Amino acid sequence: MPDQQLYDRIGRDYASIRKADRRWAAAILSAVGNATTVLNVGAGAGSYEPTDRPVIALDPSATMLRQRARNAAPAMAAAAEAIPCHDGAFDCTTAILTIHHWTNWRAGLAEVKRVTRRRIVVLTADVFRDDEPFWLKEYFPGINAWDRAHIQPIDDVLQELWPARVERLPVPADCTDGFCGAYWRRPAAYLRPEVRNGISGFSQIGDRETEQGLSRLQADLDSGVWNERYGGLLDRDEIDIGYGW
């Protein structure tokens, strides 16, 4: 499903659910560095955009763009695969948790490279690592299956960019941005419909799997099974579950 159609359907309350986490915002701003102009591709409601320099936002979903604050950076309704800007127009381009929803991610990155002079920051998730898998996907295996089918391996992304490096971005225990891994230490949060509405993975699985997973998660929380299996997470302040650039 193209990004526009998906977020026109699920993105109505994104601004209230997907609030920028201050620690992630600081890390992203550091990655942007001293770039004087920034393009934010897949910008949505405007999270993680620098406020101290010129920024242009780009997103194909009118639903998402309507949620941008009045004082947010100017935005264009366009897709990553066809950026309506001239070559080398920006010092830096950011793409925050969006590349896996592009219709053609390689074409999108080619466009990003075309319009970017110096630096590209692509925040994504490494779903192919097995050292510390995210427990939520045991309850909702369809999310894991969709992720592995649609999220690009880090090495593939690196091959499309000029010389690059990978930096991990830990998820704080009290993360304020409601993406899929944000509630790793707050399992009951996933039982709330408004939380799931802010997580695109839940839109990719059927109602039956969602209901079964929620029922199992609720039962395991009530019985203490979740705590027996994953209670060690409650002592941690942050976790690395694959997010980074």
HELIX and SHEET records of a PDB file:
HELIX    1   1 ASP A    3  ILE A   10  1                                   8    
HELIX    2   2 TYR A   14  ILE A   17  1                                   4    
HELIX    3   3 ARG A   22  VAL A   32  1                                  11    
HELIX    4   4 ALA A   62  LEU A   65  1                                   4    
HELIX    5   5 ALA A   80  ALA A   82  5                                   3    
HELIX    6   6 ILE A   99  HIS A  101  5                                   3    
HELIX    7   7 TRP A  105  VAL A  115  1                                  11    
HELIX    8   8 LEU A  136  TYR A  139  1                                   4    
HELIX    9   9 PRO A  141  HIS A  150  1                                  10    
HELIX   10  10 ILE A  154  GLU A  160  1                                   7    
HELIX   11  11 PRO A  187  LEU A  191  5                                   5    
HELIX   12  12 PRO A  193  ARG A  196  1                                   4    
HELIX   13  13 SER A  200  GLN A  204  5                                   5    
HELIX   14  14 ASP A  207  SER A  223  1                                  17    
HELIX   15  15 VAL A  225  TYR A  230  1                                   6    
HELIX   16  16 GLY A  231  ASP A  235  5                                   5    
SHEET    1   A 6 ALA A  75  ALA A  77  0                                        
SHEET    2   A 6 VAL A  55  ASP A  59  1                                        
SHEET    3   A 6 VAL A  38  VAL A  41  1                                        
SHEET    4   A 6 PHE A  90  ILE A  96  1                                        
SHEET    5   A 6 THR A 116  ALA A 125  1                                        
SHEET    6   A 6 TYR A 243  GLY A 244 -1                                        
SHEET    1   B 2 VAL A 171  PRO A 172  0                                        
SHEET    2   B 2 GLU A 238  ILE A 239 -1                                        
END                                                                             
